[in-house]
Amino acid sequence: MTGPSVAAKRRRSWNWVGLLPFFVFASAFLLGPAAILLYRSFVGPDSELTLANYQGLVDDQVVESYWLSVRISLMTAVIGGIFGFLLAWAVIYGGLPRVFRSLLTTFSGVASNFAGVPLAAAFIFTLGRIGIVTALFNFVGFDLYDNDFTLYNFWGLSVVYMFFQFPLMVLTITPALEGLKKEWKEASENLGASGWQYWRHVGLPVLMPSILGTIILLFGNAFGAHATAYALTGGNLRLATILIGSQISGDVLNNPGLGYAVAMGMVAIMAFSIIVYTVLQRRSEKWLA
């Protein structure tokens, strides 16, 4: 090996300096708060270290809050994922004019980030007891709230969550749909396959890791939502996020240690979801690269 090549190998690289802002940001807003949260989850009422907070996770109220959050997140993720996938497929392969694709992409970019108190208020003004749509139904002689519909229960909150779930699916799955190679479609047609056979045996199997991974992403998106549910239901639905708030800053239920332990349980569930999403995303990239 020549001298210059050895010197070039030993030369110190400063390329990593460009990553410093990312690591500083991640440490300040992700790793630091997570470490503080983990420490406080072991702190008892008298500032002593204890495991009693985690023992409280098996309490019926805590288990029910977790189960309620999982149910609403899973249901909205699956329904929003299917609906969002069909919308994205329609604008890309359904033969619709290109203007529809621009409109859907623009709407999805706005709607996927429209959450929290403004979203809850928008649905209250629209589908609440004196909302615009409710008044229109009353005008034609149909009372929504006399037919077992309410915006303030599990199903009503699911409808609200769907508003930002399916646009997020559209934004996430569209690149995967565009990544399907035209050669696969042409090859299947040359072999006599119909459009349905192509999607059943080629398109959907290739896209399935991306679809499942995105549905998991939607699950995590709904699982961590707090402001929308609290503003809409006033805390009547005991989701895990609402339980955390009531334990940490509530007047009646006040056990910060338990609240932090419940939050760590949510962190564990979210971390598992991210790991599964990453694995599925890597599998899809092998086909769509």
N, C-alpha and C positions, 0 to 999 in steps of 0.2 A: 504494500500500500504506500503510495507516495506521500510526501510530507504535506503538501497543500490539502489533500483530501482528509488527512488525519486532523489537521488544524481546523478544517471546515466542520468536521464532526464534533470537535471539542468546543467550537464556538458557541457561546451561550445565546440561546434564543430568547427574545423579549416579546414573542407573539402573544404569550399568555397575559400580558398587561391589558390587552384589549378586553379580556374577560373580567377584569376587576370590577367594573360597574355592575355587571350581572351578579357576581358573588356578593358584593356589598348589599345590593338590593335584596337578594334572596335571604341573606343573613338577617337583615334588618326587619323584613316583613314576613318571612316564612320560618326560618330556622330559630330565630330569637324568640318570637311569640310561642312557637311550638315547645321550646325548651321551658319557658316560663309556665306554660299550661301544664306540661308534664310534672313540673315541680309542685305546683299548687294543687294538683290532683292528689298528692300524697300528704297535704297539710290538713291537720284536723282543726276543730273549733278553737283549741287552745294553742294553736301554732306549733303543735307537735307533729312529727312524722308518723303517719299511720296508714294502714291498708283498709281502714273501715270505709273510706269513700268508695273503693272498688267493690267492697262487699255489698254496698247499697245498690249496685247495678242489677242485682237479681230481684230487687223489689218489684212487686207487681206493677206499680205505677210507671217505673222506669222501663220495664220490659214492654209494657203496652205502648209507651211513647215511641220506643224504637220500632216496634212492629207497625204502628200507624205510619211512621215516616217511611219505612221500607215499602209498605203497601202502596202509598200514594206515589212514591218515587218510581217504583217498578211499573205501576199501571200507566202513568203518564209517559214514562220512557218508552214502553212498548207501543202504546197507541200513537204517541207523537213520532216515534221512529218509523212506524209503518206509513203513517199519513205523510210525513216529511219525505220519505223515500219515494212514494208514489208521485208526489208533487214534483220532486226533482227529476224523476224519470219522465214525467209528462212534458216538461219544458225542454228536455234534452233530446229524447227519442220519440216523443209523441207527435211530432210534426207541427207543433204550435209555432206561430210567428215568433221571431227572435225578440220582439218587444216584450212578450210575456216573460221571457227569461230575465230580462233586465228589471222588469217590475218586481218579479218574485225575489230576485237577489237583493234588490234595494229594500224591499219590505222585510225580508228575513234578517238583513243586517241591523235594521232598526228594532224589529220586534224581539229578536233574541237578546237584546240588551235592555228592553223595556220591562223592568220588574220592580219589586219593592212596593212602597206606598203608592206611587203614581199608578201602577198597574191595578192595585186593589181598588183605588178610588175610581179609575176608569170603568171597571166592571160594576162597581156599586151604582155609578151613574147610569150604566147601560142596562144591567140585568137585576139591579136591586129592586126592592119592593115598590119604589117610586121611580125606577129607572125609565129611560126612554123606550127601550124595547118592551119592557113590561107594560108600559102605558099603551103602546101600540097594540099589543095582544089584548089588553083590556078593552080597547076601542072596538075591536072586532068580536068581542064577546067571549074571549078565552083568558082565564085567569091562571097564569103560570103557578102561582103560589097556592092555588086550590087543587093542583094536580101533582102533589108530592114533590114539587121542585122548590129548592131554596139554594141561594148562592152561598150560604154560610155553613154548610156542612161538608162532609168528605167529598161528595160528588161535585158540589159547587166549586170547592177549592181545586179539584182536579181539572175542571174546565178552565179555570184561571191559569193554572200551571201550563196547560196545553198551549196557551198563547205564546209562550216563549220556548216551549219544547220543540214543536215541529219546525219553526224557523231555524233553530240551531241544527236540527237534523238536515235541513236543506243545505245550509252552508257547509256542513261537514262532509256530507255524502256526495255532493256535486263533483268535487275533484276526482273521487273514486269512479263515479260514473263516466266522467270524461276520460279516465285513464284506460277504459276498455279499448283494446286494439281493434281497429276496423278489420284487420286480417282474420281475426277469429270469426267475426260475423260473415265475412266473405267465404271463408273455408267451410263453415257450417252450411251455408246456402249451396255451395258447390257440391256438397255431399248429400244434398236433398233434405236438409233439416228445415223445419218451419221456424217461424219467429218464436213461437212458444217453446219448441224444443231447444232452440239456442239459449233462451233465457233460463230454461230449467236445467240444462246439462252443462252450460258454459258460463253464462253471465252471472247468474245468482250464486253458483258455487265459488266463483272468483271473488264476488263482492261480499260474500257472507262474513268473512272476518271483519271487513270494514263496517258492515251493517251492525254486527254484534258489538263491535268496539264502540261505535257511536251511540248505540243504545245504552251501553254502560256509562258513557260520558253523560248522556241525558239523565241517567239515574243519579249520578253524583251531583249534577246541576240542580235537580229537584231536592235531593236529600239535604243539601246544605242551605236551602232557602229558608228565610226566617221572616223578613219584613213583610212580604206579601201575605203570608198566612196570618201573621199577628194582626196586621192592619185590617184584613178581611173578616176574621173570625173573633177578634178581640181576645185571643188566647183560649177560646172554648175548645178548640181542637188541640189536644196535648201532643203535639209533635215534639221530637227530641230537641229541636232548636228552641222551641217555646219553653220546654221544661228547663233547659239550661238557663234561659233568661230569668225565669221565675225563681230558680234556686240561688242565682248569684245576686240579683238585684230586687227580688220580690219582697213584699212586706209580710205576707203570710207564710209562704214557703221560702225559707232563707237558710240554705246550707251550701255555701260557696264550694266547699270541698267536693260534695256530691256533684254539683254542677260542672266542675272542672273534670271530674271522672267521667261523666256522661259525654262531655266534649271530647275527651280522649278516646272514648269508644267510637264516636263519630269519625275521629281522625283515622282510627284503625280501619273502619269500613271504607272510608274514602281512599286510603292508601291501597287497600286490596283492589278497589275498583280501578284505580290508576294503573296498577301492575297488570291486571287482566287486559285493560284497554291497550297498554303498550305492547303486550305480547301479540294481541290480535292485529294491531296496526302493523307490526313488523311482518307478520305473515302475509297481510294484504299487499305490502310494498314489494314483496318478492314477485308477485304476479303483475303488479301495475307499474313496476319500474320501467 
